[in-house]
Amino acid sequence: MRKTLLAIAAATATVTAIPAEAKHGKHHHDQRRYYNSANGVRYWQGADGRYYCHRSNGTTGTIIGAAGGALAGRAIDTHGDRATGTILGAAAGALLGRAVDRGHVRCQ
């Protein structure tokens, strides 16, 4: 068993790595050069000459907002089992957190 494991380890160590371009079907001329604007937005110029930007899709803000909103909703709703306040607070917090995380930057 030990010899088999050593043989497998030696075989995998001698295999050359496949370049990332070959794995994903990308060519060298498709590499993007990113720039950062003064307000922190990351952008690049496409092959068509237009500028495109990369920004957060709001996932982190949605999760944090939902958690915070659920806690706030549960604390505000003091009647019964407080499930309604928790659910409404989570929904409102998620929407608010997503809006804050995405910001007001417009990409063209």
C-alpha positions as CSV (number, residue, x, y, z in Angstrom):
1,M,0.0,0.0,0.0
2,R,2.8,2.4,0.8
3,K,4.5,1.8,-2.5
4,T,1.3,2.5,-4.3
5,L,0.7,5.8,-2.5
6,L,4.3,6.8,-3.3
7,A,3.9,5.9,-6.9
8,I,0.7,8.0,-7.2
9,A,2.3,10.9,-5.4
10,A,5.3,10.8,-7.8
11,A,3.1,10.6,-10.8
12,T,1.0,13.6,-9.8
13,A,4.1,15.6,-9.0
14,T,5.5,15.1,-12.5
15,V,2.3,16.1,-14.3
16,T,2.6,19.7,-15.6
17,A,-0.1,22.1,-14.8
18,I,-2.6,23.1,-17.5
19,P,-2.4,26.9,-18.1
20,A,-5.4,28.9,-17.0
21,E,-6.1,30.1,-20.5
22,A,-6.4,26.5,-21.8
23,K,-8.7,25.5,-19.0
24,H,-11.2,28.3,-19.4
25,G,-10.9,28.8,-23.2
26,K,-9.6,32.3,-22.8
27,H,-6.9,33.7,-25.0
28,H,-4.1,36.0,-24.1
29,H,-5.7,39.0,-25.9
30,D,-8.8,38.7,-23.6
31,Q,-6.9,39.8,-20.5
32,R,-8.5,42.9,-18.9
33,R,-6.6,45.7,-17.4
34,Y,-8.5,47.2,-14.4
35,Y,-8.4,50.8,-13.2
36,N,-9.8,52.3,-10.0
37,S,-11.6,55.6,-10.1
38,A,-11.4,58.3,-7.4
39,N,-14.6,57.0,-5.7
40,G,-13.3,53.4,-5.5
41,V,-15.2,51.9,-8.5
42,R,-13.2,49.4,-10.5
43,Y,-13.6,49.7,-14.2
44,W,-12.0,48.5,-17.5
45,Q,-12.2,49.3,-21.2
46,G,-13.8,46.7,-23.4
47,A,-12.8,45.6,-26.9
48,D,-15.6,47.9,-28.2
49,G,-14.0,51.0,-26.6
50,R,-16.7,51.3,-24.0
51,Y,-15.9,51.5,-20.3
52,Y,-17.4,48.9,-17.9
53,C,-17.3,48.9,-14.1
54,H,-17.2,46.2,-11.5
55,R,-19.0,46.8,-8.3
56,S,-20.6,44.8,-5.5
57,N,-23.8,43.0,-6.2
58,G,-25.1,43.7,-2.7
59,T,-24.9,40.2,-1.3
60,T,-22.9,41.1,1.8
61,G,-25.2,44.0,2.6
62,T,-28.3,41.9,2.1
63,I,-27.1,39.2,4.6
64,I,-26.0,41.7,7.2
65,G,-29.1,43.8,6.8
66,A,-31.4,40.8,7.1
67,A,-29.7,39.7,10.3
68,G,-29.8,43.2,11.8
69,G,-33.3,43.8,10.7
70,A,-34.5,40.5,12.2
71,L,-33.0,41.4,15.5
72,A,-34.5,44.9,15.4
73,G,-37.9,43.5,14.3
74,R,-37.9,41.0,17.1
75,A,-37.0,43.6,19.7
76,I,-39.7,46.0,18.4
77,D,-42.5,43.4,18.2
78,T,-43.3,42.5,21.8
79,H,-46.7,40.8,21.3
80,G,-47.2,37.1,21.0
81,D,-44.5,34.9,19.5
82,R,-42.8,37.9,17.7
83,A,-42.4,35.9,14.4
84,T,-44.1,38.6,12.4
85,G,-41.7,41.3,13.6
86,T,-38.7,39.1,13.0
87,I,-39.8,38.3,9.4
88,L,-40.8,41.9,8.5
89,G,-37.6,43.2,10.1
90,A,-35.4,40.8,8.2
91,A,-37.1,41.7,4.9
92,A,-36.8,45.4,5.5
93,G,-33.2,45.0,6.7
94,A,-32.2,42.9,3.6
95,L,-33.6,45.5,1.2
96,L,-31.9,48.4,3.1
97,G,-28.6,46.5,3.4
98,R,-28.6,45.7,-0.3
99,A,-29.3,49.3,-1.3
100,V,-26.5,50.5,0.9
101,D,-24.0,47.9,-0.3
102,R,-24.7,48.5,-4.0
103,G,-24.4,52.3,-3.6
104,H,-25.5,54.8,-6.1
105,V,-22.8,54.3,-8.7
106,R,-24.1,53.9,-12.3
107,C,-22.1,51.8,-14.7
108,Q,-22.5,52.5,-18.4
